C-alpha cells in the first residue's frame, strides 16, 4: 500500500486482526438493528404522547401504550 516491505509476521497479524473484527461485526449487526428499532419506537411514542389528538385516535381508553 505505502510501498514499504513489511515482514511476514505483520501480514499474518493484519489478516488475523481483520478476521477477528469481521467476526465481531457479524455478531453485533443484529444489535444495531435492535437498538435502531427501539430508538424509533421511543421517538414515535414521544411524538404520540405530545399530540393528544393522535393519542385519542389510537385509543387511549383502549389501553394503547406507545412505549
Residue frames as a rotation matrix with the C-alpha (Angstrom) as fourth column:
UNK 1
0.559 0.829 0.000 0.00
0.829 -0.559 0.000 0.00
0.000 0.000 -1.000 0.00
UNK 2
0.905 -0.243 -0.349 2.60
-0.131 -0.940 0.315 2.51
-0.405 -0.240 -0.883 1.04
UNK 3
0.695 -0.640 -0.328 5.44
-0.407 0.025 -0.913 0.91
0.592 0.768 -0.243 -0.92
UNK 4
-0.081 -0.740 0.668 7.18
-0.997 0.056 -0.060 -0.40
0.007 -0.670 -0.742 2.21
UNK 5
-0.140 -0.039 -0.989 8.15
-0.209 0.978 -0.009 -4.03
0.968 0.205 -0.145 2.62
UNK 6
0.233 0.303 0.924 6.55
-0.960 -0.078 0.267 -5.40
0.153 -0.950 0.273 5.75
UNK 7
-0.808 -0.557 0.192 7.64
-0.586 0.794 -0.164 -8.60
-0.061 -0.245 -0.968 7.50
UNK 8
-0.559 0.582 -0.591 5.52
-0.029 0.698 0.715 -11.73
0.829 0.417 -0.374 7.03
UNK 9
-0.686 0.280 -0.671 4.55
0.727 0.285 -0.624 -11.59
0.017 -0.917 -0.399 10.72
UNK 10
-0.789 0.387 -0.477 2.91
-0.214 -0.901 -0.377 -8.20
-0.576 -0.196 0.794 10.14
UNK 11
-0.596 0.577 -0.559 0.85
-0.656 0.052 0.753 -9.58
0.463 0.815 0.348 7.24
UNK 12
-0.549 0.354 -0.757 -0.22
0.426 0.898 0.111 -12.55
0.719 -0.262 -0.644 9.35
UNK 13
-0.770 0.235 -0.593 -1.16
0.512 -0.328 -0.794 -10.29
-0.381 -0.915 0.132 12.27
UNK 14
-0.756 0.479 -0.446 -3.17
-0.573 -0.814 0.097 -7.99
-0.316 0.329 0.890 9.98
UNK 15
-0.537 0.561 -0.630 -5.07
-0.349 0.533 0.771 -10.92
0.768 0.634 -0.091 8.46
UNK 16
-0.554 0.302 -0.776 -5.92
0.720 0.642 -0.265 -12.37
0.418 -0.705 -0.573 11.89
UNK 17
-0.810 0.227 -0.541 -6.94
0.217 -0.741 -0.635 -8.96
-0.546 -0.632 0.551 13.21
UNK 18
-0.721 0.546 -0.425 -9.16
-0.684 -0.468 0.559 -8.33
0.106 0.695 0.712 10.16
UNK 19
-0.473 0.542 -0.695 -10.89
0.103 0.817 0.567 -11.71
0.875 0.197 -0.443 10.59
UNK 20
-0.655 0.197 -0.729 -11.47
0.755 0.149 -0.638 -11.00
-0.017 -0.969 -0.246 14.27
UNK 21
-0.813 0.352 -0.464 -13.01
-0.237 -0.927 -0.289 -7.58
-0.532 -0.125 0.838 13.55
UNK 22
-0.620 0.596 -0.511 -15.22
-0.587 0.079 0.806 -9.10
0.520 0.799 0.301 10.83
UNK 23
-0.486 0.446 -0.752 -16.50
0.519 0.839 0.162 -11.77
0.703 -0.312 -0.640 13.26
UNK 24
-0.740 0.223 -0.634 -17.27
0.505 -0.439 -0.743 -9.14
-0.444 -0.871 0.212 15.90
UNK 25
-0.782 0.453 -0.428 -19.16
-0.587 -0.766 0.261 -7.08
-0.209 0.455 0.865 13.32
UNK 26
-0.550 0.577 -0.604 -21.17
-0.210 0.604 0.769 -10.12
0.809 0.549 -0.211 12.17
UNK 27
-0.553 0.290 -0.781 -22.01
0.759 0.562 -0.329 -10.97
0.344 -0.774 -0.531 15.77
UNK 28
-0.618 0.236 -0.750 -23.12
0.462 -0.662 -0.590 -7.42
-0.636 -0.711 0.300 16.60
UNK 29
-0.948 0.288 0.132 -25.03
-0.019 -0.470 0.883 -6.48
0.316 0.834 0.451 13.43
UNK 30
-0.154 0.960 -0.234 -28.37
0.646 0.277 0.712 -7.64
0.748 -0.041 -0.662 14.94
UNK 31
-0.183 0.036 -0.982 -27.72
0.916 -0.356 -0.184 -5.45
-0.356 -0.934 0.032 17.99
UNK 32
-0.945 -0.201 -0.259 -27.52
0.096 -0.925 0.369 -2.36
-0.314 0.324 0.893 15.79
UNK 33
-0.634 0.772 0.047 -30.86
0.089 0.013 0.996 -3.22
0.768 0.635 -0.077 14.22
UNK 34
0.014 0.648 -0.761 -32.48
0.902 0.320 0.289 -3.80
0.431 -0.691 -0.580 17.62
UNK 35
-0.447 -0.246 -0.860 -31.18
0.681 -0.716 -0.149 -0.53
-0.579 -0.653 0.488 19.04
UNK 36
-0.997 0.074 0.013 -32.34
-0.043 -0.706 0.707 1.33
0.061 0.705 0.707 15.93
UNK 37
-0.331 0.935 -0.130 -35.85
0.365 0.254 0.896 -0.10
0.870 0.249 -0.425 16.20
UNK 38
0.009 0.299 -0.954 -36.02
1.000 0.003 0.011 0.73
0.006 -0.954 -0.299 19.91
UNK 39
-0.768 -0.347 -0.538 -34.93
0.368 -0.927 0.072 4.30
-0.523 -0.143 0.840 19.23
UNK 40
-0.856 0.495 0.146 -37.53
-0.034 -0.337 0.941 4.64
0.515 0.801 0.306 16.50
UNK 41
-0.043 0.871 -0.489 -40.26
0.721 0.366 0.589 3.38
0.692 -0.327 -0.644 18.84
UNK 42
-0.243 -0.105 -0.964 -39.18
0.887 -0.428 -0.177 5.84
-0.394 -0.898 0.197 21.54
UNK 43
-0.969 -0.134 -0.206 -39.34
0.039 -0.911 0.411 8.76
-0.243 0.390 0.888 19.10
UNK 44
-0.570 0.822 0.000 -42.75
0.082 0.057 0.995 7.70
0.817 0.567 -0.100 17.79
UNK 45
-0.008 0.561 -0.828 -44.03
0.922 0.324 0.211 7.17
0.386 -0.762 -0.520 21.34
UNK 46
-0.573 -0.264 -0.776 -42.82
0.608 -0.772 -0.186 10.61
-0.550 -0.578 0.603 22.41
UNK 47
-0.972 0.236 0.013 -44.50
-0.151 -0.664 0.732 12.17
0.181 0.710 0.681 19.39
UNK 48
-0.291 0.916 -0.277 -47.78
0.404 0.380 0.832 10.37
0.867 0.130 -0.481 20.08
UNK 49
-0.069 0.238 -0.969 -47.75
0.997 -0.021 -0.076 11.44
-0.038 -0.971 -0.235 23.74
UNK 50
-0.747 -0.288 -0.599 -47.13
0.334 -0.942 0.037 15.05
-0.575 -0.172 0.800 22.69
UNK 51
-0.835 0.519 -0.184 -50.08
-0.436 -0.418 0.797 15.03
0.337 0.745 0.576 20.25
UNK 52
-0.645 0.606 0.466 -53.32
-0.358 0.299 -0.884 14.44
-0.675 -0.737 0.024 22.21
UNK 53
0.273 0.803 -0.530 -55.42
-0.894 0.008 -0.448 14.09
-0.355 0.597 0.720 19.05
UNK 54
-0.107 -0.396 -0.912 -53.23
-0.690 0.690 -0.218 11.24
0.715 0.606 -0.347 17.77
UNK 55
-0.952 -0.263 0.158 -53.20
-0.286 0.576 -0.766 9.63
0.111 -0.774 -0.623 21.19
UNK 56
-0.282 0.933 0.223 -57.01
-0.587 0.017 -0.810 9.80
-0.759 -0.359 0.543 21.35
UNK 57
0.289 0.371 -0.883 -57.31
-0.953 0.204 -0.226 8.43
0.096 0.906 0.412 17.81
UNK 58
-0.442 -0.572 -0.691 -55.15
-0.494 0.798 -0.345 5.42
0.749 0.189 -0.635 18.69
UNK 59
0.399 0.782 -0.479 -57.31
0.004 0.520 0.854 4.69
0.917 -0.343 0.204 21.69
UNK 60
-0.570 -0.561 0.600 -56.06
-0.563 -0.265 -0.783 5.96
0.598 -0.784 -0.165 24.99
UNK 61
0.011 0.682 0.731 -59.16
-0.980 0.151 -0.126 4.38
-0.197 -0.716 0.670 26.53
UNK 62
0.862 0.285 -0.419 -58.42
-0.410 0.878 -0.248 1.05
0.297 0.386 0.874 24.77
UNK 63
0.807 -0.553 0.207 -55.16
0.098 0.472 0.876 0.57
-0.582 -0.687 0.435 26.59
UNK 64
0.724 -0.599 0.341 -52.77
0.432 0.008 -0.902 1.85
0.537 0.801 0.264 23.88
UNK 65
0.742 -0.602 -0.294 -49.33
0.038 -0.401 0.915 2.50
-0.669 -0.690 -0.275 25.32
UNK 66
0.901 -0.363 -0.237 -46.72
-0.337 -0.243 -0.909 3.88
0.272 0.900 -0.341 22.88
UNK 67
0.109 -0.924 0.366 -43.83
-0.981 -0.041 0.190 2.56
-0.160 -0.380 -0.911 24.98
